[in-house]
Amino acid sequence: MRVLTHKSPDLLLDTKDWRIVQEIVTNIRQPISQIAKNILLSRQSVEYRLKKMQENKLLIGSRTVINNSKLGFRSFHVFIEVHTPKEEKIILDRATKAPFVNAIIIYSGKYNLEISIMAKSQEEFLDYYHEITKNVRIRNDIILTLLNGLRSEVLPSDHFPKLKKIGETFSEPVRKGKKDRKVDLQKNDLKILYSLSKDAQITNTKLAREIGVSKDTIKYKINQLEKENYIIQYRPVVNYSVLGLSINSLLIKTNYIPEDIKKFENLMKEHKSILWATKTYGYYNYVVYVITKDLEEFHEVINVLKGSFEDLIKTYEILFAFQELKYNFMAKSISDNFSNNTS
């Protein structure tokens, strides 16, 4: 659980700290000795600085980005407006415990909650959604199916320094095999993916102990999952609030103007304050997470979008993110269902 709005004094990082952060952004699983070599610091210095970042709550975990579409699953994001705090709590309790829910964000705004559900089909999604909303009065809800991701960054903004590379300072994302290659996954493969999705830094030794295989088997399987693009990236979980930054969301509905859509999507990919953006199918056409230092800067982003695309943008909704209760790149149900189907 983490608060997404800024409440504490800003944490100040020096150039060496930022080199470390930018080194781990695309592969936090790499050995500390490799990080030290890449940025020309001693191992002891890197260890000390990483420890201080953890103590100051800048780094609060790690996650592995999983290619869920290759596993046959789709992501459905539901934005919910409920009648009362009591009913909101019922939904939150159910969603927090539900293995098919991989993300929950609490907002202030028209919608109280954003809940991400992973399912194989629309029918399965509806069964899951009814499970967490049964006998609860919902004032309004919007269901969006995630389509093509436009941007997914850890440090997207000019708030973060763009440091000069030193040799091979910045790692490329872990990957990438042929996306169309078919590989038959086993039960243990799904267990490995789910464990890594929760903790990208889990050791091969601990994984081997959890799953009941040898450490060499774990190493081999992870290499194969990386090669075949089931594992996309190993990322740190960054607590932006200690840097004086907040994350808020925009739901955007557009007209169909092909030339403007192309320009709009390019802006989503390049804008300094866009943390995450994706195309969606449903009432809204885009979900965008914006990272800014204050509301004034956030509204500047909105004004740029409205001013540049007044014919394209039909309507939009602003949601002020307050708390992230759950966030993972893979739902537990994916591993559980595979295990049940093969038992």
C-alpha positions in Angstrom: 0.0 0.0 0.0 1.3 3.5 -0.8 0.0 7.0 -0.8 0.2 8.6 -4.3 -0.2 12.2 -3.2 2.7 14.2 -2.0 2.8 14.8 1.8 6.4 14.6 2.9 9.6 16.7 2.4 11.3 16.1 -0.9 14.2 13.6 -1.0 17.3 15.0 -2.6 19.4 12.7 -4.7 22.9 13.6 -6.1 24.2 12.7 -9.5 25.6 9.3 -8.4 22.2 8.4 -6.9 20.5 9.2 -10.1 22.9 7.1 -12.1 22.0 4.1 -9.9 18.3 4.8 -10.2 18.5 5.1 -14.0 20.6 1.9 -14.2 18.0 -0.2 -12.3 15.0 1.2 -14.0 15.0 -1.4 -16.8 16.6 -4.2 -14.9 16.6 -4.1 -11.1 17.4 -7.8 -11.0 20.9 -7.4 -12.3 23.7 -8.0 -9.7 25.0 -5.0 -7.7 28.5 -5.7 -9.0 27.2 -5.2 -12.6 25.5 -1.9 -11.6 28.8 -0.7 -10.0 30.8 -1.7 -13.1 28.3 0.1 -15.4 28.4 3.4 -13.5 32.0 3.3 -12.4 31.4 3.2 -8.7 32.5 0.7 -6.0 30.1 -2.1 -5.1 30.1 -0.8 -1.5 29.0 2.7 -2.6 26.2 1.3 -4.7 25.0 -1.0 -1.8 25.1 2.0 0.6 23.2 4.3 -1.7 20.5 1.7 -2.5 20.1 1.0 1.2 19.6 4.7 1.8 17.0 4.9 -1.0 15.1 2.0 0.6 15.3 3.6 4.1 13.9 6.8 2.7 11.1 4.9 1.1 12.1 5.9 -2.5 12.5 2.3 -3.5 9.7 0.3 -2.0 9.9 -3.0 -3.9 10.3 -4.4 -7.3 8.0 -5.9 -10.0 8.4 -7.9 -13.2 6.5 -6.9 -16.2 4.8 -10.0 -17.6 3.5 -10.4 -21.1 0.0 -11.4 -20.1 -1.4 -11.3 -23.6 1.0 -14.1 -24.6 -0.5 -16.1 -21.7 -3.9 -15.6 -23.3 -5.2 -13.0 -20.8 -6.7 -9.5 -21.3 -6.8 -6.6 -18.8 -10.1 -5.0 -18.0 -10.0 -1.7 -16.0 -13.2 -0.8 -14.2 -13.8 2.7 -12.8 -16.5 2.6 -10.2 -18.6 5.2 -8.4 -20.3 3.8 -5.3 -23.1 5.2 -3.1 -21.5 5.1 0.4 -18.1 4.5 2.1 -19.5 1.3 3.5 -20.2 -0.1 0.1 -16.8 1.1 -1.1 -15.2 -0.9 1.7 -17.1 -4.1 0.7 -15.8 -3.8 -2.9 -12.3 -3.1 -1.7 -12.3 -6.0 0.7 -13.5 -8.4 -2.0 -11.1 -7.0 -4.7 -8.1 -7.1 -2.4 -8.7 -10.8 -1.7 -9.6 -11.7 -5.3 -6.8 -13.6 -7.1 -8.0 -12.2 -10.5 -7.6 -8.6 -9.4 -4.1 -7.3 -10.1 -4.5 -3.6 -9.3 -6.6 -1.3 -7.1 -6.4 2.5 -7.0 -8.5 4.8 -4.8 -9.4 8.2 -6.3 -11.2 11.4 -5.4 -13.3 12.6 -8.4 -16.3 11.2 -10.2 -15.1 7.6 -9.7 -13.9 6.3 -6.4 -12.0 3.3 -7.5 -10.1 1.8 -10.4 -9.9 -2.0 -10.4 -7.9 -4.0 -12.9 -9.2 -7.6 -13.6 -7.4 -10.1 -15.7 -9.5 -12.6 -17.7 -9.4 -14.7 -20.8 -12.7 -13.4 -22.2 -15.4 -10.8 -21.7 -17.7 -13.6 -20.2 -15.0 -14.5 -17.7 -14.5 -10.9 -16.8 -18.2 -10.3 -16.2 -18.3 -13.4 -13.8 -15.3 -11.9 -11.9 -16.8 -8.4 -11.8 -20.1 -9.7 -10.5 -18.3 -11.6 -7.9 -16.8 -8.4 -6.3 -19.9 -6.2 -6.8 -22.7 -8.6 -5.8 -25.4 -6.9 -3.7 -23.6 -3.6 -3.8 -25.2 -0.4 -5.0 -23.1 1.1 -7.8 -24.0 4.6 -8.9 -22.0 4.4 -12.1 -19.2 2.3 -13.6 -17.1 2.4 -16.8 -15.5 -0.8 -18.2 -12.5 -0.3 -20.4 -10.6 -3.1 -22.2 -6.9 -2.3 -22.5 -5.6 -2.4 -26.1 -2.2 -1.1 -27.3 0.0 0.4 -24.7 1.4 3.8 -25.8 3.8 4.4 -23.0 4.9 2.7 -19.7 7.8 4.4 -18.0 9.4 4.6 -14.6 11.3 7.9 -15.0 9.5 9.7 -17.9 9.7 13.3 -16.8 12.0 16.3 -16.9 11.7 16.1 -13.1 14.4 13.4 -13.5 17.8 14.4 -14.8 18.9 13.0 -18.2 22.4 11.8 -17.4 25.1 11.1 -19.9 25.8 7.5 -20.5 29.1 6.1 -19.2 30.1 3.2 -21.4 27.2 0.7 -21.1 25.6 2.6 -18.2 22.0 2.0 -19.0 20.7 -1.5 -19.5 18.3 -2.4 -22.2 15.0 -4.0 -21.2 15.2 -7.7 -20.5 14.0 -9.6 -23.6 13.4 -10.4 -26.5 12.7 -13.5 -28.4 10.4 -14.0 -31.3 6.9 -12.9 -30.2 5.1 -15.4 -32.5 7.0 -18.4 -31.2 4.9 -20.9 -29.3 6.2 -22.5 -26.2 4.3 -24.9 -24.0 4.4 -23.5 -20.5 4.4 -25.9 -17.5 2.9 -25.3 -14.0 6.2 -24.3 -12.6 6.8 -21.7 -15.3 3.6 -19.9 -14.2 4.6 -20.1 -10.6 8.0 -18.6 -11.5 6.3 -15.8 -13.4 3.9 -15.0 -10.6 6.6 -15.0 -8.0 8.8 -12.7 -10.1 5.8 -10.4 -10.8 5.5 -9.7 -7.1 9.3 -9.5 -6.4 11.7 -9.0 -9.3 14.6 -9.4 -6.9 13.7 -12.7 -5.5 16.8 -15.0 -5.5 17.0 -18.1 -7.6 17.7 -20.0 -4.4 14.5 -18.8 -2.7 12.5 -19.5 -5.9 13.9 -23.0 -6.1 12.9 -23.6 -2.4 9.3 -22.2 -3.0 8.7 -24.3 -6.1 10.6 -27.4 -5.2 13.2 -27.6 -8.0 16.9 -27.0 -8.3 18.5 -23.5 -8.5 20.0 -24.5 -11.9 16.4 -25.3 -13.1 15.2 -21.9 -12.0 18.0 -20.2 -13.8 17.4 -22.1 -17.0 13.6 -21.5 -16.9 14.0 -17.7 -16.3 16.4 -17.5 -19.2 13.9 -19.2 -21.4 11.0 -17.0 -20.2 13.1 -13.9 -21.0 14.1 -15.2 -24.4 10.6 -16.1 -25.4 9.3 -12.6 -24.2 7.1 -13.8 -21.4 9.2 -11.6 -19.1 9.5 -8.1 -20.5 11.3 -6.1 -17.9 12.4 -6.1 -14.2 11.4 -2.8 -12.6 11.8 -1.0 -9.2 8.7 0.3 -7.5 9.4 4.0 -7.1 7.6 6.0 -4.4 7.3 9.3 -6.3 5.7 11.1 -3.4 9.1 11.4 -1.6 10.4 13.2 -4.6 7.5 15.8 -4.3 5.5 14.3 -7.2 1.9 13.0 -7.5 0.2 10.7 -10.0 -3.3 11.5 -11.3 -5.4 10.0 -14.1 -7.1 11.2 -17.2 -9.9 9.3 -19.0 -10.2 10.7 -22.5 -12.9 10.2 -25.2 -12.0 11.2 -28.7 -13.6 11.8 -32.1 -12.3 9.7 -35.0 -9.9 12.0 -36.8 -7.1 9.7 -38.0 -4.4 12.4 -38.6 -5.1 14.0 -35.2 -5.1 10.6 -33.4 -1.6 9.9 -34.8 -0.3 13.2 -33.5 -2.1 12.7 -30.1 -0.6 9.3 -29.6 2.9 10.6 -30.5 2.4 13.3 -27.8 1.4 10.6 -25.3 4.7 8.8 -26.1 6.9 11.9 -25.8 5.3 14.2 -23.2 7.6 14.8 -20.2 4.8 14.3 -17.7 3.1 11.1 -19.1 4.0 8.1 -16.9 1.6 5.6 -18.5 -0.8 5.7 -21.4 -2.8 3.1 -23.2 -5.6 2.9 -25.8 -8.8 1.3 -24.6 -12.1 -0.1 -25.9 -15.2 1.2 -24.2 -16.7 4.6 -23.4 -13.3 6.2 -23.2 -10.6 5.7 -25.7 -7.5 6.4 -23.6 -6.4 6.1 -20.0 -3.4 8.3 -19.1 -1.4 8.5 -15.8 0.2 12.0 -15.4 3.0 12.7 -13.0 3.5 16.3 -11.8 4.8 18.2 -8.9 1.5 20.1 -8.2 -2.0 20.7 -9.4 -0.9 23.8 -11.4 1.5 21.7 -13.4 -1.2 19.0 -13.8 -3.6 21.5 -15.3 -0.9 22.8 -17.6 -0.7 19.3 -19.1 -4.5 19.3 -19.5 -4.5 22.7 -21.2 -1.8 21.6 -23.6 -3.9 18.6 -24.6 -7.1 20.6 -24.9 -5.4 23.4 -26.8 -3.6 21.1 -29.2 -6.5 18.7 -29.9 -9.7 20.7 -29.5 -11.3 19.0 -32.4 -10.1 15.5 -31.4 -10.9 15.4 -27.6 -14.7 15.0 -27.1 -14.7 14.8 -23.4 -12.4 13.8 -20.5 -12.6 13.0 -16.8 -9.9 13.9 -14.2 -9.3 11.5 -11.3 -7.0 12.5 -8.4 -5.2 9.4 -7.2 -5.0 9.0 -3.5 -3.9 5.5 -2.6 -2.6 2.4 -4.4 -3.9 -0.7 -2.5 -2.7 -3.4 -5.0 -0.5 -3.4 -8.1 1.0 -6.3 -9.9 1.8 -7.1 -13.5 0.2 -10.5 -13.2 -2.9 -11.8 -11.5 -2.6 -14.8 -9.1 -5.5 -16.5 -10.9 -3.5 -17.0 -14.0 -1.1 -19.3 -12.1 -3.9 -20.8 -10.0 -6.1 -21.7 -13.0 -3.2 -23.3 -14.8 -2.4 -25.4 -11.7 -6.1 -26.5 -11.3 -6.4 -27.4 -15.0 -3.4 -29.6 -14.9 -3.9 -31.3 -11.5 
